């Protein structure tokens, strides 16, 4: 299994051990002894716990992950932990709960303020809830497989089979290893200074948030698995493609994008341009 610890003041620290109940759930009277046995097995935390004095009785609670396939049901939205509970190892739970609350508020406000957009707003919320789960599962699956390969025990092998696999990998990570994107990035570096022109611009309508409303705006159809794209690491792909059509060299293009949208990390802009090149939305002049 695994464990974590957090200090609550200068003298007190909580310790938690996580394990698969299928490996054996201790009886109530043996819970304290089982807790301390498992705690001693943790390489770093066991020694840290042994240096203090236990001041409370151990207790157990279920931390099994779950998610609903239907976060939207007629007039009810499942938000936060009601929609899904992520593996605590991801350290993503609080962030996910805040994001889920925000997207639910935007979706509901849209449904009330613009009834014609109700279906699109609720579908957007449902898709985002599913994306939260996939975003947490994929790296946990990779971590579990890595630990299991060291012979750490059946616990990690079981986790690896339950967590997401490469098919659910983060889109950014998938594109980073895309041969076409890597080739485009290499060409950008080789053709310094590179000049771009507009290529094949295919767009479809998709939802984005403007202020506190979900609205339909053009998205790029890159024929990727999943929904069309408008943003990649907060870079507006459509606006970047339209700027690239002006025949500017790369330095001027990056400066023009930053002037319009504010300071943007250069690696993110270059990565977005590489994707646009790879999928022929823009081309070298």
C-alpha positions as semicolon CSV with decimal commas, in nm:
position;residue;x (nm);y (nm);z (nm)
1;X;0,000;0,000;0,000
2;X;0,104;0,358;0,059
3;X;0,075;0,626;0,324
4;X;0,073;0,998;0,381
5;X;0,118;1,236;0,671
6;X;0,033;1,598;0,736
7;X;0,125;1,823;1,032
8;X;-0,162;2,015;1,194
9;X;0,046;2,220;1,440
10;X;0,396;2,230;1,589
11;X;0,339;1,915;1,794
12;X;0,078;1,704;1,615
13;X;0,087;1,516;1,287
14;X;-0,169;1,283;1,133
15;X;-0,069;0,958;0,962
16;X;-0,281;0,759;0,718
17;X;-0,213;0,421;0,561
18;X;-0,396;0,315;0,246
19;X;-0,449;-0,049;0,156
20;X;-0,678;-0,271;-0,047
21;X;-0,947;-0,420;0,181
22;X;-0,948;-0,728;-0,043
23;X;-0,610;-0,808;0,112
24;X;-0,781;-0,852;0,447
25;X;-0,998;-0,616;0,652
26;X;-0,903;-0,624;1,023
27;X;-1,169;-0,679;1,287
28;X;-1,258;-0,376;1,499
29;X;-1,063;-0,499;1,802
30;X;-0,752;-0,559;1,588
31;X;-0,771;-0,231;1,395
32;X;-0,523;-0,041;1,614
33;X;-0,261;-0,315;1,595
34;X;-0,308;-0,354;1,218
35;X;-0,273;0,022;1,166
36;X;0,057;0,039;1,355
37;X;0,185;-0,273;1,177
38;X;0,118;-0,120;0,837
39;X;0,258;0,216;0,945
40;X;0,589;0,058;1,051
41;X;0,626;-0,087;0,699
42;X;0,633;0,258;0,535
43;X;0,999;0,340;0,456
44;X;1,003;0,707;0,562
45;X;0,681;0,761;0,756
46;X;0,726;0,455;0,978
47;X;1,040;0,594;1,140
48;X;0,883;0,940;1,168
49;X;0,576;0,799;1,344
50;X;0,792;0,592;1,578
51;X;0,965;0,909;1,697
52;X;0,639;1,040;1,843
53;X;0,365;0,924;2,076
54;X;0,029;0,809;1,944
55;X;-0,246;1,012;2,112
56;X;-0,559;0,870;1,947
57;X;-0,717;0,545;1,838
58;X;-0,698;0,436;1,477
59;X;-1,013;0,434;1,267
60;X;-1,088;0,320;0,913
61;X;-1,300;0,458;0,631
62;X;-1,358;0,368;0,268
63;X;-1,155;0,563;0,010
64;X;-1,261;0,364;-0,296
65;X;-1,282;0,562;-0,617
66;X;-1,605;0,595;-0,811
67;X;-1,764;0,808;-1,080
68;X;-2,109;0,841;-1,223
69;X;-2,174;0,786;-1,591
70;X;-2,464;1,034;-1,572
71;X;-2,357;1,357;-1,395
72;X;-2,662;1,528;-1,549
73;X;-3,007;1,380;-1,489
74;X;-3,297;1,597;-1,605
75;X;-3,295;1,884;-1,351
76;X;-3,018;1,751;-1,125
77;X;-2,640;1,795;-1,160
78;X;-2,398;1,580;-0,961
79;X;-2,116;1,809;-0,848
80;X;-1,784;1,744;-0,675
81;X;-1,769;1,416;-0,485
82;X;-2,129;1,345;-0,583
83;X;-2,009;1,308;-0,943
84;X;-1,679;1,131;-0,878
85;X;-1,430;1,053;-0,605
86;X;-1,070;1,041;-0,724
87;X;-0,793;0,829;-0,584
88;X;-0,637;1,026;-0,293
89;X;-0,292;0,949;-0,436
90;X;-0,366;1,193;-0,720
91;X;-0,383;1,490;-0,477
92;X;-0,637;1,625;-0,726
93;X;-0,953;1,600;-0,517
94;X;-0,982;1,957;-0,385
95;X;-0,890;2,108;-0,721
96;X;-1,140;1,881;-0,893
97;X;-1,416;1,975;-0,644
98;X;-1,355;2,348;-0,700
99;X;-1,347;2,308;-1,078
100;X;-1,661;2,094;-1,070
101;X;-1,844;2,355;-0,863
102;X;-1,742;2,632;-1,101
103;X;-1,844;2,445;-1,417
104;X;-2,177;2,348;-1,259
105;X;-2,247;2,711;-1,166
106;X;-2,167;2,830;-1,519
107;X;-2,377;2,555;-1,677
108;X;-2,678;2,626;-1,453
109;X;-2,650;3,002;-1,502
110;X;-2,642;2,949;-1,878
111;X;-2,947;2,721;-1,864
112;X;-3,143;2,981;-1,667
113;X;-3,024;3,293;-1,852
114;X;-3,034;3,150;-2,205
115;X;-3,278;2,858;-2,218
116;X;-3,196;2,786;-2,583
117;X;-2,839;2,699;-2,477
118;X;-2,951;2,471;-2,191
119;X;-2,878;2,139;-2,364
120;X;-2,535;2,252;-2,487
121;X;-2,438;2,388;-2,144
122;X;-2,538;2,072;-1,958
123;X;-2,363;1,852;-2,215
124;X;-2,049;2,065;-2,170
125;X;-2,067;2,016;-1,792
126;X;-2,110;1,638;-1,829
127;X;-1,811;1,615;-2,064
128;X;-1,591;1,819;-1,831
129;X;-1,679;1,589;-1,540
130;X;-1,564;1,291;-1,745
131;X;-1,243;1,473;-1,840
132;X;-1,158;1,531;-1,472
133;X;-1,171;1,156;-1,408
134;X;-0,958;1,069;-1,712
135;X;-0,705;1,341;-1,628
136;X;-0,650;1,187;-1,284
137;X;-0,664;0,821;-1,389
138;X;-0,404;0,817;-1,667
139;X;-0,099;0,929;-1,464
140;X;-0,205;0,708;-1,171
141;X;-0,224;0,408;-1,401
142;X;0,128;0,481;-1,528
143;X;0,257;0,524;-1,172
144;X;0,096;0,199;-1,057
145;X;0,244;0,006;-1,349
146;X;0,587;0,154;-1,276
147;X;0,575;0,057;-0,908
148;X;0,429;-0,287;-0,987
149;X;0,721;-0,355;-1,223
150;X;0,961;-0,330;-0,926
151;X;0,793;-0,625;-0,755
152;X;0,634;-0,404;-0,490
153;X;0,338;-0,638;-0,450
154;X;-0,006;-0,730;-0,580
155;X;-0,156;-0,406;-0,444
156;X;0,007;-0,205;-0,722
157;X;-0,070;-0,460;-0,992
158;X;-0,438;-0,445;-0,898
159;X;-0,433;-0,065;-0,909
160;X;-0,266;-0,068;-1,250
161;X;-0,547;-0,279;-1,394
162;X;-0,814;-0,048;-1,250
163;X;-0,665;0,290;-1,337
164;X;-0,664;0,457;-1,678
165;X;-0,428;0,346;-1,952
166;X;-0,248;0,518;-2,235
167;X;-0,574;0,551;-2,428
168;X;-0,687;0,799;-2,163
169;X;-0,361;0,992;-2,158
170;X;-0,372;1,368;-2,138
171;X;-0,413;1,522;-2,485
172;X;-0,109;1,746;-2,439
173;X;0,109;1,446;-2,352
174;X;-0,031;1,253;-2,649
175;X;0,051;1,538;-2,888
176;X;0,400;1,573;-2,742
177;X;0,482;1,224;-2,864
178;X;0,298;1,258;-3,197
179;X;0,560;1,202;-3,473
180;X;0,401;1,466;-3,695
181;X;0,409;1,724;-3,415
182;X;0,770;1,640;-3,329
183;X;0,868;1,673;-3,695
184;X;0,691;2,011;-3,719
185;X;0,871;2,136;-3,409
186;X;1,204;2,025;-3,555
187;X;1,128;2,210;-3,878
188;X;1,043;2,525;-3,681
189;X;1,388;2,516;-3,524
190;X;1,561;2,432;-3,853
191;X;1,388;2,705;-4,055
192;X;1,486;2,994;-3,830
193;X;1,343;3,244;-3,908
194;X;1,033;3,054;-4,021
195;X;0,744;3,224;-4,200
196;X;0,395;3,073;-4,195
197;X;0,082;3,095;-4,406
198;X;-0,273;2,969;-4,365
199;X;-0,329;2,605;-4,458
200;X;-0,652;2,405;-4,437
201;X;-0,880;2,569;-4,181
202;X;-1,162;2,330;-4,089
203;X;-1,394;2,453;-3,814
204;X;-1,699;2,323;-3,632
205;X;-1,909;2,477;-3,360
206;X;-1,826;2,396;-2,997
207;X;-1,881;2,532;-2,644
208;X;-1,656;2,782;-2,467
209;X;-1,706;2,992;-2,154
210;X;-1,734;3,366;-2,201
211;X;-1,779;3,549;-1,874
212;X;-2,033;3,332;-1,690
213;X;-2,205;3,180;-1,993
214;X;-2,143;2,878;-2,213
215;X;-2,160;2,993;-2,576
216;X;-2,104;2,825;-2,912
217;X;-1,798;2,941;-3,106
218;X;-1,587;2,798;-3,390
219;X;-1,340;2,522;-3,295
220;X;-1,071;2,359;-3,505
221;X;-1,157;2,016;-3,637
222;X;-0,822;1,836;-3,629
223;X;-0,977;1,490;-3,668
224;X;-0,841;1,393;-3,325
225;X;-1,022;1,150;-3,098
226;X;-1,269;1,340;-2,886
227;X;-1,412;1,691;-2,921
228;X;-1,278;1,959;-3,158
229;X;-1,017;2,193;-3,012
230;X;-1,019;2,565;-2,946
231;X;-0,756;2,589;-2,672
232;X;-0,436;2,397;-2,606
233;X;-0,262;2,484;-2,278
234;X;-0,460;2,811;-2,278
235;X;-0,338;2,905;-2,628
236;X;-0,627;2,999;-2,858
237;X;-0,556;2,777;-3,159
238;X;-0,804;2,949;-3,390
239;X;-0,674;3,300;-3,317
240;X;-0,316;3,179;-3,350
241;X;-0,394;3,020;-3,688
242;X;-0,557;3,338;-3,814
243;X;-0,255;3,546;-3,705
244;X;-0,023;3,300;-3,878
245;X;-0,207;3,368;-4,202
246;X;-0,056;3,717;-4,207
247;X;0,277;3,585;-4,332
248;X;0,474;3,694;-4,024
249;X;0,799;3,530;-3,920
250;X;0,789;3,340;-3,594
251;X;0,919;3,614;-3,365
252;X;0,665;3,866;-3,493
253;X;0,387;3,606;-3,474
254;X;0,461;3,528;-3,108
255;X;0,478;3,901;-3,028
256;X;0,147;3,965;-3,205
257;X;-0,024;3,684;-3,013
258;X;0,112;3,814;-2,682
259;X;0,001;4,169;-2,766
260;X;-0,354;4,044;-2,820
261;X;-0,386;3,790;-2,539
262;X;-0,123;3,888;-2,281
263;X;0,193;3,717;-2,167
264;X;0,193;3,354;-2,281
265;X;0,474;3,105;-2,215
266;X;0,678;3,073;-2,534
267;X;0,695;2,689;-2,514
268;X;0,314;2,678;-2,512
269;X;0,292;2,899;-2,822
270;X;0,560;2,701;-3,006
271;X;0,389;2,376;-2,910
272;X;0,055;2,506;-3,040
273;X;0,217;2,618;-3,370
274;X;0,376;2,273;-3,404
275;X;0,032;2,112;-3,367
276;X;-0,117;2,351;-3,625
277;X;0,166;2,265;-3,865
278;X;0,133;1,893;-3,804
279;X;-0,238;1,899;-3,884
280;X;-0,191;2,135;-4,182
281;X;-0,396;2,420;-4,034
282;X;-0,092;2,637;-4,114
283;X;0,204;2,570;-4,340
284;X;0,548;2,710;-4,406
285;X;0,542;2,995;-4,659
